[in-house]
């Protein structure tokens, strides 16, 4: 559109103040050095009219009172109006703005006009000579006698038309795209609620341990999930996973995996139909091996990382294994930090490599932390990562804080580091304190 505004300068007689002209800019070109052929082309009204009437964008010229002086065919098609119904009339009345129609008032006098984004853009373009680019309005218009909701994207440009100050407005109908986007957003919000329902719901009053967590998705739906599932009277399964990618496909996979990690699914408890005994609980390595076979990369087009742990709440014994996931850490009551190193590659490799398993002993007051790389890879505006070192420093400096305060303050420190930038990836932190 900018090209048209720069080169279109047809020569006509001086403007007499009337309306009803085709959409051309008749101000003479002065002092421009160009070939005869190009000059003749630019000065051809017939060429301009054909060109403007065959572009898909609706175009009209308005004065500062929003009275329309010229239109192209696309605008007439958009609002089911012919040229005689539009030219010379105020914009809202000409195109059937619902406020103008229902209130029976001229455009500029309705209850909505003071809030009309298009009107304010037009006045700004007039007074400040500043163009508007790709603004969007949502409005009902009466089209063919019926109210129709439209999403319109418009741009404005100050021009001289017949020697008078005018604004050229370019309008695109994005109703179909916006309707689909709104529906998708609603679906995403609904799916996000389902995902949130999979997060831990344990109270902080559990007899043998406490839990605290923070979860900041980078979109409405993220690829992270974590939870604790009770396996028997003394054992809990703890997991945190991160599916590659974001949005609906990753979220659907997250929901599926979360279901597979429930005791009734047969992965974390070997035989859900048998009496609950410790020998019936699958080891972390067995759980990861089962998931690796269940979610091959070639079938789902996504891999995921995971840490899975079995915690004995009576003795403090902790068995664990990780698949390509950031290492869980134990923060001892003394302040010492220990990484849980055992594991293997990401899930999705169809069982090509075994998963190593480790074991640690938690003492009363010790804390366990699981997190995703959204924390360590969170960038500030200078492109610097938060990193594992800063995370460990925060854990150490806050170790005397209650668990829920510690987790909350770590995430607050992360956000300060990044000047509260939107997360580039999902951010998850889960803390557990024994005793």
URCOR-V787348 format. One record per residue. N is the residue number from 0. SS is DSSP state (H for helix, E for strand, C for the rest). PHI is phi in degrees with one decimal (* if undefined). OMEGA is omega in whole degrees, -180 to 180 (NA if undefined). Layout:
N_SS_PHI_OMEGA, N_SS_PHI_OMEGA
This chain:
0_C_*_-180, 1_H_-60.8_-180, 2_H_-62.8_-179, 3_H_-62.9_-178, 4_H_-66.5_-177, 5_H_-79.2_-170, 6_H_-106.5_-174, 7_C_-85.9_180, 8_C_-142.3_-180, 9_C_-71.1_-177, 10_C_-96.3_177, 11_C_-137.8_175, 12_C_-68.9_180, 13_C_-56.2_-178, 14_C_-66.5_-178, 15_C_-97.2_179, 16_C_98.4_-180, 17_C_-84.2_178, 18_C_-125.6_176, 19_C_105.3_-179, 20_C_-87.7_171, 21_C_-68.5_-171, 22_C_-79.5_175, 23_C_-136.6_176, 24_C_-109.6_-171, 25_C_-84.6_179, 26_C_-67.0_-177, 27_C_-64.2_169, 28_C_-80.4_-178, 29_C_-124.9_172, 30_C_68.2_-179, 31_C_-99.0_-177, 32_C_-98.9_-179, 33_C_-150.4_-177, 34_C_-71.2_-179, 35_H_-61.1_-177, 36_H_-63.6_-179, 37_H_-67.7_179, 38_H_-61.2_-180, 39_H_-63.2_180, 40_H_-64.3_-178, 41_H_-69.6_-178, 42_C_-91.6_-177, 43_C_-88.1_178, 44_H_-62.3_-180, 45_H_-60.3_179, 46_H_-62.3_-179, 47_H_-61.1_-178, 48_H_-62.7_177, 49_H_-63.1_-179, 50_H_-62.7_-177, 51_H_-68.8_-179, 52_H_-79.5_179, 53_C_-114.4_173, 54_C_-87.2_-175, 55_C_-78.9_180, 56_C_-75.2_173, 57_E_-80.5_-176, 58_E_-132.2_173, 59_E_-146.9_179, 60_E_-114.4_-176, 61_E_-128.9_170, 62_C_-87.4_-174, 63_C_-71.2_177, 64_C_-93.7_-178, 65_C_68.0_173, 66_E_-90.8_-173, 67_E_-83.7_-179, 68_E_-109.9_179, 69_E_-163.3_-179, 70_E_-142.6_170, 71_C_-111.5_-176, 72_H_-62.7_-176, 73_H_-63.3_178, 74_H_-68.1_177, 75_H_-62.4_179, 76_H_-67.2_-177, 77_H_-59.7_-175, 78_H_-109.2_178, 79_C_56.0_179, 80_C_-126.0_172, 81_C_-93.2_-173, 82_H_-58.5_-178, 83_H_-68.9_178, 84_H_-81.5_-174, 85_H_-107.1_-172, 86_C_-65.7_-180, 87_C_92.1_-179, 88_C_-103.7_175, 89_E_-68.9_-171, 90_H_-52.3_-175, 91_H_-59.4_179, 92_H_-73.7_-177, 93_H_-68.6_-175, 94_H_-100.6_174, 95_C_86.0_175, 96_E_-54.5_-175, 97_H_-60.2_-180, 98_H_-65.5_179, 99_H_-66.8_-178, 100_H_-70.6_-175, 101_H_-70.3_-179, 102_H_-88.3_179, 103_C_63.1_-177, 104_C_-121.0_176, 105_C_-70.8_176, 106_C_-56.4_-176, 107_C_108.9_-177, 108_C_-120.4_-177, 109_C_-79.4_-179, 110_C_-67.5_-176, 111_C_-100.5_-170, 112_H_-57.7_-179, 113_H_-66.9_180, 114_H_-105.4_-175, 115_C_-69.5_-178, 116_H_-67.8_179, 117_H_-63.8_179, 118_H_-61.5_-179, 119_H_-65.9_177, 120_H_-66.0_-180, 121_H_-63.1_179, 122_H_-64.2_179, 123_H_-65.2_178, 124_H_-64.7_177, 125_H_-64.2_-169, 126_H_-78.6_-175, 127_H_-107.9_-179, 128_C_58.8_-180, 129_C_-104.5_-180, 130_C_-71.0_174, 131_E_-110.5_-178, 132_E_-122.4_166, 133_E_54.3_170, 134_E_-83.0_-177, 135_E_-123.2_173, 136_E_-123.2_175, 137_E_-117.3_-172, 138_E_-155.4_170, 139_E_-86.8_174, 140_E_-126.2_174, 141_E_-86.0_-177, 142_E_-119.7_-177, 143_C_56.4_176, 144_C_83.6_-177, 145_E_-125.2_178, 146_E_-71.5_-179, 147_E_-131.1_177, 148_E_-78.6_-179, 149_E_-125.0_167, 150_E_-107.6_-178, 151_E_-120.6_175, 152_E_-108.7_-173, 153_E_-134.0_172, 154_E_-133.7_180, 155_E_-126.7_-179, 156_E_-148.2_176, 157_E_-70.9_178, 158_E_-141.6_168, 159_E_-105.1_-178, 160_E_-126.4_-174, 161_C_55.3_179, 162_C_80.1_-179, 163_E_-105.2_177, 164_E_-72.9_-179, 165_E_-140.9_173, 166_E_-125.6_174, 167_E_-92.9_-178, 168_E_-118.0_178, 169_E_-111.3_-173, 170_E_-124.5_174, 171_E_-120.4_178, 172_E_-83.9_-179, 173_C_-112.5_-176, 174_H_-59.7_-178, 175_H_-63.6_-180, 176_H_-64.3_-178, 177_H_-67.3_178, 178_H_-62.0_177, 179_H_-66.0_180, 180_H_-65.1_179, 181_H_-62.1_179, 182_H_-63.0_179, 183_H_-63.7_179, 184_H_-61.7_178, 185_H_-61.7_178, 186_H_-64.6_179, 187_H_-64.3_179, 188_H_-64.4_179, 189_H_-63.9_179, 190_H_-66.1_178, 191_H_-63.8_177, 192_H_-64.2_176, 193_H_-62.7_-180, 194_H_-63.6_179, 195_H_-63.1_179, 196_C_-67.8_179, 197_C_-88.6_179, 198_C_-78.7_-176, 199_C_-57.5_176, 200_C_-121.2_179, 201_C_-64.6_173, 202_C_-80.3_-179, 203_C_-86.8_-176, 204_C_-106.5_178, 205_C_-59.1_-172, 206_C_-59.1_-170, 207_C_-101.6_179, 208_E_-156.5_177, 209_E_-118.4_-179, 210_E_-133.5_172, 211_E_-145.4_-179, 212_E_-153.9_174, 213_E_-136.6_-179, 214_E_-139.8_178, 215_E_-124.3_179, 216_C_-73.4_179, 217_C_-81.7_174, 218_C_-134.5_177, 219_C_-58.4_179, 220_C_-124.6_-180, 221_C_-112.4_-180, 222_C_-105.7_179, 223_E_-96.7_170, 224_E_-157.0_177, 225_E_-153.1_-180, 226_E_-171.2_173, 227_E_-125.9_179, 228_E_-125.7_-179, 229_E_-80.8_-177, 230_C_-96.4_171, 231_C_-156.9_-175, 232_C_-61.5_-174, 233_C_-113.6_-173, 234_E_-118.3_175, 235_E_-125.2_169, 236_E_-90.5_-179, 237_E_-125.1_179, 238_E_-143.4_169, 239_E_-142.0_-178, 240_E_-137.1_-177, 241_E_-141.5_179, 242_E_-82.1_179, 243_C_-62.4_180, 244_C_84.2_-180, 245_C_-142.2_176, 246_C_88.2_-171, 247_H_-60.9_-178, 248_H_-58.8_179, 249_H_-65.3_-178, 250_H_-64.9_178, 251_H_-61.9_179, 252_H_-68.8_177, 253_H_-58.2_-179, 254_H_-61.3_-180, 255_H_-61.5_-179, 256_H_-65.7_179, 257_H_-59.3_177, 258_H_-67.7_179, 259_H_-66.6_-179, 260_C_-93.3_172, 261_C_-83.6_-177, 262_H_-55.8_-176, 263_H_-72.0_-175, 264_H_-78.9_176, 265_C_91.8_178, 266_C_-99.9_-178, 267_C_-84.2_171, 268_E_-119.4_-169, 269_C_-62.4_-179, 270_C_-134.4_-176, 271_C_-59.7_-179, 272_C_-80.9_-179, 273_C_-82.7_174, 274_C_-57.4_-176, 275_C_-74.1_177, 276_C_-129.7_-178, 277_H_-61.8_179, 278_H_-70.7_180, 279_H_-91.7_-179, 280_E_-88.8_180, 281_C_-70.5_177, 282_C_-73.4_178, 283_H_-55.0_180, 284_H_-64.9_178, 285_H_-65.9_179, 286_H_-63.7_-179, 287_H_-65.2_179, 288_H_-63.9_179, 289_H_-65.1_178, 290_H_-64.6_-180, 291_H_-62.9_178, 292_H_-79.5_-176, 293_H_-78.3_-174, 294_C_-126.5_178, 295_C_-67.1_-177, 296_H_-59.1_-176, 297_H_-68.2_179, 298_H_-89.9_-173, 299_H_-105.7_-178, 300_C_60.7_176, 301_C_-140.6_169, 302_C_-108.7_173, 303_E_-148.1_174, 304_E_-105.0_-177, 305_E_-157.9_165, 306_E_-115.4_179, 307_E_-127.5_-177, 308_E_-133.2_172, 309_E_-113.8_-173, 310_E_-114.3_175, 311_E_-89.0_-175, 312_C_-74.4_179, 313_C_-86.6_-175, 314_C_-103.6_-176, 315_C_86.7_179, 316_E_-67.7_-178, 317_E_-131.5_173, 318_E_-108.3_-172, 319_E_-152.2_169, 320_E_-160.0_-180, 321_E_-125.7_178, 322_E_-117.5_177, 323_C_66.8_-175, 324_C_-94.9_173, 325_C_-51.8_-173, 326_C_-65.8_171, 327_C_-60.5_-180, 328_E_-130.5_173, 329_E_-105.9_174, 330_E_-103.0_-179, 331_C_-68.8_179, 332_C_-60.9_178, 333_C_-77.5_-177, 334_C_103.1_179, 335_C_-70.1_178, 336_E_-110.7_180, 337_E_-122.4_175, 338_E_-88.5_175, 339_C_-94.6_-164, 340_C_-91.5_-170, 341_C_-74.1_179, 342_E_160.6_-178, 343_E_-164.6_-176, 344_C_-82.5_-176, 345_C_-65.8_176, 346_E_-79.3_-179, 347_C_130.6_-177, 348_C_-91.1_173, 349_C_60.6_171, 350_C_73.5_-176, 351_C_-75.8_-178, 352_C_-141.3_179, 353_C_-75.3_177, 354_C_-107.8_178, 355_C_-78.0_-177, 356_C_-124.4_179, 357_E_-124.1_-180, 358_E_-143.3_176, 359_E_-136.3_179, 360_E_-118.1_176, 361_C_-88.5_173, 362_C_-103.1_179, 363_C_-55.7_-179, 364_C_95.5_176, 365_C_-70.4_-179, 366_E_-126.5_178, 367_E_-114.8_179, 368_E_-128.7_172, 369_E_-119.0_-179, 370_E_-152.0_175, 371_C_-109.1_-176, 372_H_-71.0_172, 373_H_-60.8_177, 374_H_-79.1_-175, 375_H_-69.4_-178, 376_C_-100.7_176, 377_C_-69.0_-174, 378_E_-104.4_169, 379_C_-87.9_-174, 380_C_-71.6_177, 381_C_-92.9_180, 382_C_81.6_-179, 383_C_-91.8_179, 384_E_-79.2_174, 385_C_-62.5_171, 386_H_79.8_180, 387_H_-69.4_-179, 388_H_-61.3_179, 389_H_-65.3_178, 390_H_-59.6_-179, 391_H_-66.0_177, 392_H_-62.5_178, 393_H_-65.4_179, 394_H_-60.1_-179, 395_H_-68.4_-176, 396_H_-69.0_-177, 397_C_-104.7_-171, 398_C_-64.4_179, 399_C_-87.9_178, 400_C_-75.3_169, 401_C_-55.3_-172, 402_H_-56.4_-178, 403_H_-64.8_176, 404_H_-65.4_-179, 405_H_-59.0_-177, 406_H_-62.8_-180, 407_H_-63.9_-177, 408_H_-72.5_175, 409_H_-62.8_-180, 410_H_-68.2_177, 411_H_-63.0_177, 412_H_-64.9_177, 413_H_-59.2_-179, 414_H_-67.5_176, 415_H_-63.5_178, 416_H_-57.8_-178, 417_C_-92.4_-178, 418_C_52.3_176, 419_C_59.3_173, 420_C_-65.2_174, 421_C_-61.8_-180, 422_C_-60.2_175, 423_C_-79.5_179, 424_C_-148.6_177, 425_C_-62.0_-179, 426_E_-117.0_-178, 427_E_-133.8_176, 428_E_-143.0_180, 429_E_-123.6_178, 430_E_-120.7_177, 431_E_-133.3_177, 432_E_-116.2_179, 433_E_-86.0_177, 434_C_84.4_NA
